[in-house]
């Protein structure tokens, strides 16, 4: 069942305050979707430092951090380990099922999960999560399924925008948490 378009503007403080886990797609959300591949198959991705600082602040608040990616990527593993993600799930195209399994493992209701995605493969997870977020440059069907659409594009501060909303709902800020 698709969420109503009117809910895009109804992202109240209460909705953000209930979030216990932030679950992200990788390519197109944490990155701009570009993958550099060398002739030997070596892969490079570009991640936003702005997003990373917001993620680090959520970690300090005890928010569970996870990624669910359809691809297997050593670059993803490296960056998520650096950011101290709790769960790195790769090679899963069944994102709704993966999110449901993760919530069960964490023993939290999906209502307390914020999931960010950008493509049709993310729609089941967007619809299952209590707060489904699409990045500004997501495909139209993902935008329609989302509760909230970021102003920023994937890999260009969209994750930070969501981190800031979660922090603000708890009367916290990046400045206060990054200096602790």
N, C-alpha and C positions, 0 to 999 in steps of 0.2 A: 504494500500500500504506500503510495507516494504522499509525502507531507505537503501541506498546502503552501502555496507561494506566499500567502500573507504572513506565514510564520517566519519568513526571512527577517522581518523587522522586529519580531517579538523575542529578542534574545535578552531577557531580563537578567538582572544581577542574580536572582534566585536560580535561574537555569544554569548559569556559569558556576555558581557557588556549590552546586551539588556534584560537580565533576570530581571523580576520584582517580580516573585514568585518562590519559591522553594517548590515543592510538592513531598513528599516522601511516598513510601510504608514503612511499619514498619518492619515486620518480614522478615529477610533476607537482609534488607538495613540498618536500624538503629540498628538492632540486628544481631547476627550471625545466626538467625533462630531457635535457641534453646529456648524451653519454658520448664520451670520447673513447674510441677503441683503436689501439695501435695494431700494426700488422701481426704482432705476436699474440693478440687477444687481450693485452693488458688494458684495463678499463679505468677511466678517470671520470669523476663526477664533481660538480661544483656545488658546495653547500654554503648556506648563508651563515655568517658569524652572528648576525643580528638574531636569527632564529635560535642559534645555539645558546646565546645568553638567556633568552626567555625560557628555553628548555631547562637550563641549569637552575634557574630560579624556581621553576615548578618542582624540580627534584628536591630542592631544599625544603619545600612545603610538604613533601611526602606524597606528591602525586605520582602514581605509577606511570611509567613511560614505556611505550611499545611501538614497534613498527610491524606492519603486515605488508609485505611486498610480493608481487607476482613473480619477481625475478630473484635469482641468486646472484649476489654480488659481493666480492671481497671489499670493495670500496664502501658499500653500505655497512658491512660488519665493522670495519675499522672506525668509521665515523660514529656509529651507534655505541660502540664500546668506549670511544673517547668521551661521549656525552653521558655515559653511564646509564644507558637504557636498561630497563629491567627485563624486557622480552624483545628478542629479534626473531621475527618469524618471516622466513623468505621462501620463495618458490610456491606460494599459495595464491592461486587465482580465485579460490572460493572464499572471498573476503568476509562475507556474512557468516559463514560457518566458522571460519578462523576466529572472528571476533566473538562469536557465541562461546566457543571453546575457551578462549582466553578469559572471558568474564567468569565462566564457571570455575576455571582454575584459580582466579583471583578471589573468588567467592563474593563478587559484587554483581549487582543487577546492571544490565546494559543501560538503564536509565542514568547511571552515574558515569557513563563513558562518553567522551567526546572523540569522534572519529573524523579525520580529515582525509578527503580524497579529491580526485580530479577527473575520473573517467567512468565509463559505464560499469566496469568491473568492480568499482567501489560502491555502487548503488545499494546492494544488499546490506553492507555495513553502515552506510549513511542512514538508511532507513531503520536499522536495528538500534543504533546508538541513541542515547538520550539527547545528544547534541550532535547532529550530523552537519559537518562543515565542508563546503566546497570552496576551493580557491577561485579567485576572480577569473582566471583563464581556463576553468574547467569546461568540459564538454557540456552542451545544453541539457542533456538528460541528468547529469550529475548536479548541475545547478538547480534543476527543478526538484530533485529529491532532497536537497539540503534544507536544514533549519536556518542556516546562516551562511552567507557568502562573504568572503573576505574582500576588502578593498584592494589588497595586495595580491600579486600573482604568485604562483608557486615558485619557491626558490628565491623569492624577492621580498621576504618579510611577512608572508601570509601566516606562517606558524607563529611568529612573534606576536602578530596581531591577536591571535587566539590566546597565546600565553598571557598577554597583557590583560585580556578580558577576564581570564581566570584569576589572575593576581588581583585585579581591581575588585573583583567580587569578594575577595578576602581582605580588602583594605591593605594590600601589600603592593609593592612596586619593585621593578628591576633595580632601581637605585638602592632601596633599603635592603634588599636581599643580596645584591652583588657585593656589598661592602661588609657583609657579615663574615 
